[in-house]
Structure formats: C-alpha cells, structure tokens
Amino acid sequence: MSLGDVGRASSQPVYVPGGGGESVFLVGDTYTTLLSGAQTGGIFTLLEALVLPEAGPPPHAHHAEEETFYLLSGALEFTGSWDLRWEVMPAGGR
C-alpha cells in the first residue's frame, strides 16, 4: 500500500466469524487480527488480545499510532511516561 492509498478503505462491511482471523502467540498471550490495516485503507487495525494474568506485551512504543482498549473482563495496568486519556464507561453503555 502506498501513502496515497491511506484512507481509501472499502465501504463494504467485513464479517469475521467467531474463531476467525489470523492469530499469533507472543509471550504467552494470543493476538488475533480481526481487521488489518490493508482492509481499512491504513486507517486502523483491530486486534483481539487474550492476555494472561500478570502478563501482556513487553514495554514498547508506538511513534505514529494510537491505541484504544475495550476491556471485556479483568483489569489492565499500563506503565510508561506519556499522556493518557481515559474514559470509563459502565457496563451497558452510558
């Protein structure tokens, strides 16, 4: 994909069935790509992460990307020296 292609995502819906997507295993966790950057015109990538207790990715940085987390259960702890923006939403929405 060239830089000129960024933002030219298909307007067609994409269905990923349960158990679908390509999975990789990293430090004991499972990361499954549900939507790739190629499918979204470079706008975003959607991953499902199954993270074990007291685990998670090693320290790392994203210099050009932002991350959003949607936590289904449990808790996550983030460490680092950056500006975090938080929005807490109760179960069931606002």
Phi, psi and omega per residue, in radians:
M1 nan 2.292 3.087
S2 -1.558 2.895 3.117
L3 -1.057 -0.496 3.102
G4 -1.178 -0.337 3.135
D5 -1.490 -0.242 -3.109
V6 -1.048 2.298 3.139
G7 1.580 -0.066 3.136
R8 -1.732 1.089 3.139
A9 -1.396 2.672 3.041
S10 -1.164 2.466 3.090
S11 -1.549 0.076 3.138
Q12 -1.461 2.419 3.097
P13 -1.126 2.661 3.100
V14 -2.088 2.240 3.101
Y15 -1.826 2.182 3.050
V16 -2.043 1.918 -3.109
P17 -1.201 2.759 3.055
G18 -0.911 2.342 -3.087
G19 1.425 -0.001 3.135
G20 -1.494 3.064 -3.127
G21 1.609 2.838 3.137
E22 -1.664 2.211 -3.091
S23 -1.854 2.540 2.986
V24 -2.248 2.695 -3.112
F25 -2.027 2.182 -3.082
L26 -2.378 2.153 3.129
V27 0.766 0.732 3.073
G28 1.567 -0.149 3.140
D29 -1.754 2.802 3.110
T30 -2.018 2.172 3.120
Y31 -2.057 2.123 -3.108
T32 -2.035 2.193 3.102
T33 -1.398 2.051 3.097
L34 -1.654 -0.665 3.020
L35 -2.388 2.262 -3.139
S36 -1.644 2.850 3.056
G37 -1.022 -0.611 3.113
A38 -1.111 -0.607 -3.133
Q39 -1.336 -0.367 -3.071
T40 -1.938 0.281 3.132
G41 1.161 0.464 3.122
G42 1.391 0.124 -3.106
I43 -1.309 -0.792 3.121
F44 -2.835 2.925 3.026
T45 -2.189 2.407 3.129
L46 -1.945 2.082 3.141
L47 -2.058 2.574 2.923
E48 -1.842 2.259 -3.131
A49 -2.093 2.171 3.016
L50 -1.817 1.839 -2.996
V51 -1.901 2.215 3.127
L52 -1.271 2.696 3.077
P53 -0.975 2.449 3.132
E54 1.072 0.406 -3.121
A55 -2.145 -2.680 -3.121
G56 2.080 3.072 -3.088
P57 -1.195 2.703 3.060
P58 -1.205 2.855 3.094
P59 -0.927 2.342 3.135
H60 -2.761 3.008 -3.134
A61 -2.343 2.603 2.990
H62 -2.025 2.040 -3.069
H63 -1.594 -0.347 -3.112
A64 -2.189 -0.060 -3.070
E65 -2.050 2.729 2.991
E66 -1.936 2.747 3.095
E67 -2.138 2.543 3.045
T68 -2.225 2.437 -3.133
F69 -2.125 2.376 3.060
Y70 -2.153 1.800 -3.017
L71 -1.595 2.140 -3.131
L72 -1.508 -0.599 3.103
S73 -2.787 2.780 3.112
G74 1.475 -2.727 -3.128
A75 -2.545 2.653 3.071
L76 -2.143 2.510 3.047
E77 -2.037 2.239 3.132
F78 -1.900 2.422 3.074
T79 -2.164 2.569 3.117
G80 2.659 -3.126 -3.129
S81 -2.197 1.292 3.133
W82 -2.497 2.994 3.130
D83 -1.529 1.989 3.121
L84 -1.774 2.442 3.039
R85 -1.960 2.211 -3.076
W86 -2.063 2.463 2.926
E87 -2.349 2.143 -3.138
V88 -1.789 2.208 -3.137
M89 -2.123 2.237 3.132
P90 -1.197 2.801 3.083
A91 -0.935 2.412 3.135
G92 1.536 0.032 3.123
G93 1.640 -2.807 -3.067
R94 -1.437 nan nan
